[in-house]
Amino acid sequence: MIDELVGVAHVPDGVEIRLVRHGEEFTILLENTELMSTRANASEEALATLTCEQLAGRPAPQVLIGGYGMGYTLRAALLALPADAGVIVAEIVPEIIAWARGPMHALTGDCLDDPRMMILDEDVAMLIGAAREGYDAILLDVDNGPEGLTRRDNNGLYSPAGLARAWNALRPGGILAIWSAFAAPAFTARLEQAGFSVTRTVVRSRGNGQGDRHMIWLARRPSAA
């Protein structure tokens, strides 16, 4: 079966990405690098479920998700969060949402119409920098790890200054969760140097416990004394 090119988009000040269909499966590619696929999505779901477990019992939790992707993190978050939660998705590539509502509508379902969430065409770094103790959790899946792959400006998210901004944007006890396709010990040290209490979890990319090993950092801002 031949791959079908469904669409092409450009990340602002960044790279070109392509949506490709192979039968019933979809993949988003950066050149020959697979950014995300419907074949392997368990770790993107785990990013949300592991985070939301840490928010259990919080009243009206407010969550910021950086990057819609194929929506696996958003859908998992909406399943796990209570009815009084609020979720903001920052997605700077409008074609991503058009693909979700168009060729991938069967996968998307009704998550984009959930009354608890809104999508903003804004840089997640800007939303983080503008907030002061505004979020119970910030989930980042905008690159393939803690480095600016899709756009150079994303490097700032993982820098000491970027982590300080995330700290300020989180409420006491809040969680900064970051997905990665690879381990990065130096980034763990950077999170700890920023004052976070860090848990690393290795998850498989496929729901049957198979596939590539991915890393999820849960970095907690300590609760107020």
C-alpha positions as semicolon CSV with decimal commas, in nm:
position;residue;x (nm);y (nm);z (nm)
1;M;0,000;0,000;0,000
2;I;0,139;0,339;-0,101
3;D;0,157;0,627;0,148
4;E;-0,076;0,914;0,066
5;L;0,030;1,271;0,137
6;V;-0,272;1,431;0,302
7;G;-0,139;1,773;0,393
8;V;0,163;1,995;0,449
9;A;0,207;2,264;0,713
10;H;0,480;2,493;0,842
11;V;0,556;2,549;1,207
12;P;0,590;2,928;1,253
13;D;0,962;3,012;1,245
14;G;1,024;2,639;1,224
15;V;1,008;2,332;1,008
16;E;0,777;2,184;0,748
17;I;0,564;1,892;0,864
18;R;0,359;1,647;0,659
19;L;0,050;1,441;0,734
20;V;0,068;1,101;0,565
21;R;-0,198;0,829;0,550
22;H;-0,124;0,458;0,510
23;G;-0,455;0,278;0,490
24;E;-0,634;0,361;0,816
25;E;-0,316;0,485;0,986
26;F;-0,185;0,843;1,002
27;T;0,164;0,975;1,065
28;I;0,298;1,328;1,103
29;L;0,654;1,357;0,972
30;L;0,936;1,606;0,990
31;E;1,135;1,507;0,682
32;N;1,194;1,137;0,760
33;T;1,148;1,172;1,136
34;E;0,819;1,043;1,274
35;L;0,682;1,302;1,515
36;M;0,365;1,111;1,597
37;S;0,159;0,823;1,464
38;T;-0,172;0,652;1,522
39;R;0,026;0,327;1,544
40;A;0,204;0,428;1,863
41;N;0,030;0,661;2,106
42;A;0,037;0,501;2,451
43;S;0,311;0,731;2,582
44;E;0,123;1,044;2,475
45;E;-0,179;0,915;2,669
46;A;0,045;0,834;2,965
47;L;0,163;1,196;2,971
48;A;-0,192;1,293;3,064
49;T;-0,291;1,001;3,284
50;L;0,025;1,011;3,497
51;T;-0,019;1,385;3,545
52;C;-0,390;1,373;3,623
53;E;-0,330;1,105;3,887
54;Q;-0,124;1,367;4,071
55;L;-0,412;1,616;4,052
56;A;-0,671;1,390;4,212
57;G;-0,876;1,578;4,469
58;R;-0,783;1,926;4,350
59;P;-1,089;2,145;4,301
60;A;-1,141;2,273;3,946
61;P;-0,791;2,184;3,820
62;Q;-0,659;2,406;3,544
63;V;-0,438;2,237;3,284
64;L;-0,230;2,378;2,999
65;I;-0,129;2,142;2,717
66;G;0,143;2,249;2,477
67;G;0,071;2,097;2,136
68;Y;-0,242;1,916;2,017
69;G;-0,058;1,665;1,797
70;M;-0,308;1,391;1,722
71;G;-0,506;1,464;2,037
72;Y;-0,411;1,158;2,240
73;T;-0,291;1,362;2,537
74;L;-0,598;1,586;2,530
75;R;-0,843;1,298;2,508
76;A;-0,673;1,112;2,792
77;A;-0,674;1,427;3,005
78;L;-1,045;1,489;2,943
79;L;-1,123;1,131;3,044
80;A;-0,925;1,165;3,366
81;L;-1,022;1,517;3,474
82;P;-1,337;1,610;3,667
83;A;-1,632;1,801;3,527
84;D;-1,516;2,129;3,681
85;A;-1,170;2,118;3,520
86;G;-1,046;2,362;3,260
87;V;-0,805;2,272;2,980
88;I;-0,624;2,506;2,742
89;V;-0,447;2,361;2,438
90;A;-0,184;2,584;2,279
91;E;-0,142;2,491;1,911
92;I;0,040;2,729;1,679
93;V;-0,008;2,523;1,361
94;P;-0,369;2,575;1,249
95;E;-0,346;2,290;0,998
96;I;-0,306;2,047;1,289
97;I;-0,656;2,134;1,409
98;A;-0,790;2,135;1,052
99;W;-0,653;1,782;1,008
100;A;-0,812;1,677;1,335
101;R;-1,153;1,804;1,226
102;G;-1,105;1,684;0,868
103;P;-0,925;1,366;0,759
104;M;-0,875;1,245;1,118
105;H;-1,225;1,330;1,244
106;A;-1,303;0,967;1,328
107;L;-1,006;0,964;1,566
108;T;-1,077;1,308;1,708
109;G;-1,435;1,235;1,811
110;D;-1,594;1,515;2,011
111;C;-1,290;1,615;2,221
112;L;-1,253;1,949;2,043
113;D;-1,610;2,035;2,140
114;D;-1,574;1,944;2,507
115;P;-1,697;2,247;2,708
116;R;-1,407;2,213;2,952
117;M;-1,144;2,292;2,691
118;M;-1,040;2,565;2,453
119;I;-0,776;2,581;2,181
120;L;-0,561;2,890;2,150
121;D;-0,348;2,973;1,847
122;E;-0,070;3,087;2,077
123;D;0,284;2,987;2,162
124;V;0,272;2,780;2,481
125;A;0,584;2,964;2,601
126;M;0,392;3,291;2,588
127;L;0,103;3,147;2,790
128;I;0,346;3,010;3,048
129;G;0,530;3,340;3,073
130;A;0,208;3,537;3,117
131;A;0,074;3,323;3,402
132;R;0,129;3,358;3,775
133;E;0,020;3,049;3,966
134;G;-0,247;2,995;3,702
135;Y;-0,214;2,623;3,633
136;D;-0,225;2,302;3,831
137;A;-0,042;2,126;3,549
138;I;0,150;2,213;3,234
139;L;0,197;1,930;2,982
140;L;0,454;1,975;2,706
141;D;0,467;1,759;2,395
142;V;0,579;2,012;2,136
143;D;0,908;1,847;2,037
144;N;1,063;1,500;2,045
145;G;1,220;1,580;2,380
146;P;1,367;1,868;2,583
147;E;1,517;2,043;2,282
148;G;1,378;2,266;2,009
149;L;1,325;2,019;1,726
150;T;1,022;2,168;1,551
151;R;1,132;2,530;1,610
152;R;1,447;2,674;1,757
153;D;1,259;2,905;1,993
154;N;1,131;2,599;2,180
155;N;1,477;2,559;2,332
156;G;1,371;2,831;2,572
157;L;1,105;2,608;2,725
158;Y;1,371;2,373;2,862
159;S;1,630;2,632;2,963
160;P;1,681;2,741;3,324
161;A;1,492;3,063;3,248
162;G;1,208;2,868;3,084
163;L;1,182;2,633;3,381
164;A;1,170;2,933;3,614
165;R;0,879;3,071;3,412
166;A;0,702;2,734;3,435
167;W;0,757;2,734;3,812
168;N;0,593;3,077;3,837
169;A;0,303;2,967;3,617
170;L;0,225;2,666;3,836
171;R;0,026;2,674;4,156
172;P;0,200;2,531;4,464
173;G;0,208;2,154;4,424
174;G;0,156;2,187;4,050
175;I;0,311;1,957;3,791
176;L;0,526;2,032;3,487
177;A;0,506;1,719;3,269
178;I;0,730;1,672;2,966
179;W;0,723;1,395;2,705
180;S;1,040;1,279;2,531
181;A;1,141;1,015;2,281
182;F;1,473;0,976;2,461
183;A;1,631;0,993;2,805
184;A;1,814;1,314;2,890
185;P;1,992;1,292;3,227
186;A;2,120;1,647;3,200
187;F;1,761;1,772;3,176
188;T;1,666;1,585;3,493
189;A;1,948;1,766;3,670
190;R;1,829;2,098;3,526
191;L;1,477;2,040;3,660
192;E;1,614;1,962;4,005
193;Q;1,838;2,268;3,997
194;A;1,525;2,473;3,920
195;G;1,374;2,349;4,248
196;F;1,137;2,084;4,118
197;S;1,087;1,744;4,275
198;V;1,133;1,512;3,977
199;T;0,995;1,171;3,889
200;R;1,100;0,998;3,567
201;T;0,884;0,726;3,414
202;V;0,977;0,511;3,115
203;V;0,672;0,417;2,907
204;R;0,632;0,214;2,591
205;S;0,496;0,372;2,278
206;R;0,236;0,099;2,221
207;G;-0,049;0,003;2,450
208;N;0,048;-0,365;2,459
209;G;0,374;-0,288;2,635
210;Q;0,568;-0,300;2,311
211;G;0,733;-0,036;2,101
212;D;0,996;0,227;2,172
213;R;1,081;0,340;2,522
214;H;0,982;0,700;2,587
215;M;1,046;0,920;2,888
216;I;0,801;1,128;3,089
217;W;0,921;1,375;3,351
218;L;0,679;1,481;3,624
219;A;0,836;1,784;3,790
220;R;0,641;1,905;4,092
221;R;0,660;2,254;4,235
222;P;0,662;2,202;4,613
223;S;0,343;2,285;4,798
224;A;0,332;2,599;5,002
225;A;0,455;2,556;5,358
